[in-house]
Amino acid sequence: MRTFKILFGVGVVIAVTIASLTNPATTTTVSAQSNAAPGQAKKYRATRPIVVDAQTGALRMPTEQEIDQTVSSLTSLAKNAPDAGAQASAGGGAVSLDLGGGLAGVMLARPNGDGTWETKCVFTLEEGAEFLGLVEDNQPR
């Protein structure tokens, strides 16, 4: 089951990446909100171009919708382990801990200016946002 969750998560990230690569939108608005509880929504903005424009092949800044999709996907896929899991003694003095499905990594990819891609496996929204160049936008709107 855990393998299925990891494969599903990777599939969703790949689908979001492909969707953003083929999106013909050319706007450069770069703020979005995560799916946090009302009143606690965080806005994000991009600090680097991470989308390859489908029409021109050039790198561009992500749109608000692309940032929102990315933050949404990372929020749901990169969940931390629960605070307390069931512990069990194992042979040789080892202790096993049931993480309840937490700590599954998410594979991300970002384009470089030379046409190559960088990849990284992240475990939290914060790690993913940092890798993709997304930062909280605290500017009042």
C-alpha positions in Angstrom: 0.0 0.0 0.0 2.8 2.4 0.8 4.5 1.7 -2.5 1.2 2.5 -4.2 1.0 5.9 -2.3 4.5 6.8 -3.3 3.9 5.9 -7.0 0.6 7.8 -6.9 2.3 10.8 -5.4 5.1 10.7 -8.0 2.4 10.4 -10.7 0.5 13.4 -9.5 3.7 15.5 -9.3 4.6 14.5 -12.9 1.1 15.3 -14.1 1.2 18.7 -12.5 4.7 19.3 -14.0 3.5 18.2 -17.5 0.3 20.4 -17.1 2.4 23.4 -16.2 4.8 22.7 -19.1 2.1 22.6 -21.7 0.0 25.5 -20.3 0.1 28.2 -23.0 -0.7 31.0 -20.5 1.9 33.8 -20.6 0.9 35.8 -17.6 3.6 36.3 -14.9 1.5 36.8 -11.8 3.3 34.8 -9.2 1.3 34.6 -6.0 -1.0 31.8 -4.8 -2.6 30.4 -1.7 -2.3 26.9 -0.3 -5.4 25.0 0.8 -4.9 25.9 4.4 -7.8 26.6 6.8 -9.6 29.9 6.2 -7.8 32.8 7.8 -4.5 30.8 7.7 -3.9 30.6 4.0 -0.4 31.3 3.0 0.4 33.1 -0.2 3.4 32.1 -2.3 5.4 33.8 -5.0 8.0 32.5 -7.4 11.6 33.7 -7.2 12.8 31.9 -10.3 11.5 30.7 -13.7 10.5 27.0 -13.3 8.1 26.5 -16.2 9.1 25.8 -19.8 6.7 27.7 -22.1 5.0 25.3 -24.4 4.9 27.7 -27.4 8.4 29.3 -27.2 10.4 26.6 -25.2 11.7 29.4 -23.0 11.8 29.4 -19.2 9.2 31.6 -17.6 7.8 32.4 -14.2 4.9 30.2 -13.1 1.3 31.7 -13.2 -0.8 32.1 -10.1 -2.7 29.0 -11.1 0.5 26.9 -11.5 1.8 28.0 -8.1 -1.5 27.2 -6.5 -1.5 23.7 -8.2 2.0 23.1 -7.0 1.5 24.2 -3.5 -1.8 22.2 -3.3 -0.1 19.0 -4.6 2.9 19.4 -2.2 0.6 20.1 0.7 -1.3 16.9 0.2 1.6 14.7 -0.9 4.4 15.8 1.5 2.7 15.2 4.8 4.8 14.8 8.0 4.7 11.7 10.1 2.2 11.7 13.0 3.5 12.9 16.3 3.2 9.5 18.0 3.2 6.2 16.3 2.8 2.7 17.6 6.2 1.4 18.8 7.1 -2.3 18.8 10.2 -4.1 19.9 12.0 -5.9 17.1 14.9 -8.5 17.3 18.3 -7.4 18.4 17.1 -4.5 20.5 15.7 -2.6 17.5 12.4 -0.6 17.8 10.0 -0.2 15.0 7.7 2.8 14.6 4.5 2.9 12.7 4.5 6.2 10.8 0.9 5.8 9.6 1.9 6.5 6.0 3.9 9.6 6.8 7.4 10.5 5.5 6.8 9.4 1.9 9.0 11.4 -0.4 7.8 13.4 -3.4 10.1 13.6 -6.4 10.2 17.1 -8.0 11.9 18.4 -11.1 12.9 21.9 -12.1 14.3 23.1 -15.5 17.7 24.7 -15.9 18.5 27.5 -18.4 20.6 25.1 -20.4 17.8 22.7 -21.1 18.7 20.1 -18.4 16.6 19.2 -15.4 17.4 19.0 -11.7 15.5 16.5 -9.5 15.1 16.2 -5.8 13.1 14.1 -3.4 11.4 16.2 -0.7 9.5 15.3 2.4 7.8 18.6 3.3 6.0 21.5 1.7 8.8 23.8 2.9 11.5 21.6 1.3 9.6 21.5 -2.0 8.9 25.2 -2.0 12.6 26.0 -1.4 13.7 23.7 -4.2 11.2 25.2 -6.6 12.0 28.8 -5.6 8.6 29.5 -4.0 8.6 31.8 -1.0 5.8 33.0 1.3 4.4 36.3 0.0 3.7 38.4 3.1 2.9 41.5 1.1 -0.7 42.8 1.8 -2.9 42.7 -1.2 
